[in-house]
Amino acid sequence: MFIELTNITRWFGTQQALIDVTLALPPGRIGLLGPNGAGKSTLMKILLGLLPPSSGSGRVLDHDLASAGVALRRVIGYMPEADALVPGMQGAEYVALAGELYGMARKQALRRAHEVLTYLDLGEARYRKLEEYSTGMKQRLKLAQALVHDPPVLLLDEPTSGMDPAGREAMLDLLLRLGKEHGKSILLSTHLLGDVDKVCDAVVILHQGRILCQGPVQQLCQSRHDRYKLQIQGESAGFFDDLRLEGVQIIHDNGRGDYRMRVPAGWTTHAFFKLAQVHNVVLRGLQADNEDLEELFHRVIEESRAQI
């Protein structure tokens, strides 16, 4: 298993940050979702062995959290949310230093630093001082220091923080490639649903220190029988008029023949085809519009609040 935790709790004085956290996660690309203050960063530090749990036990890549320490951190690449850059250092020097701290020989660390910076499109900036880097470059530099020792696992804390839309998309494409093409297991901690939706195929939702759900996104999202996605071709005015008379609501129209619709109770998909035939409309596609990640997130949060 990638991560196995049993009843992990963490107190800070009288404040309980994590409450009986139990996880069983196989290798893969996993999103750790939760509002600010949910306990995500505390959980990440426990997984790194930097913060001991107040109670409970756990393993990461079969390393015991209570005793592995340095050995655990040598198989993990950690990208923190906050900058931890050293003014006056060049990019290549900084990444090589991280490699040495992970236990690499100096020459090996420097060689790997150049390789990783080139891979992350920072090759031309490798000799620039860190204070000259833009926000997007700093984020990629932090990813470089997490990758320098070629770990099997990456723990990423808000990796797109402060980035512009283009930089954010580039970072997410890069993380997806690291997972799919290079076999990295990724735990992506964020409050941005879109980041997890783009990169991850499984999710853990954390709220007020408690795990609300965990598992593959497709399995957690509920199937819906009251919404459908339609792709149509042809003159559609009369078709939609009849749908409305039957109680169907059009909830989205992208202007290119793709629609999302909410249907009344007892509706059957055969009714779409029947009305389409009457109005000479071609149905190019018809799929159930099941719950997505955003709807899943809001549903489990609301269910949790209702139980308090």
Secondary structure, 3 states (H helix, E strand, C coil): CCEEEEEEEEEECCEEEEEEEEEEECCCEEEEECCCCCCHHHHHHHHCCCCCCCEEEEEECCEECCCCCHHHHCCEEEECCCCCCCCCCEHHHHHHHHHHHCCCCHHHHHHHHHHHHHHCCCHHHCCCEHHHCCHHHHHHHHHHHHHCCCCCEEEEECCCCCCCHHHHHHHHHHHHHHHHCCCCEEEEEECCHHHHHHHCCEEEEEECCEEEEEEEHHHHCCCCCCEEEEEEECCCHHHHHHHHHCCCEEEEECCCCEEEEECCCCCCHHHHHHHHHHCCCEEEEEEECCCCHHHHHHHHHHHHHHHC
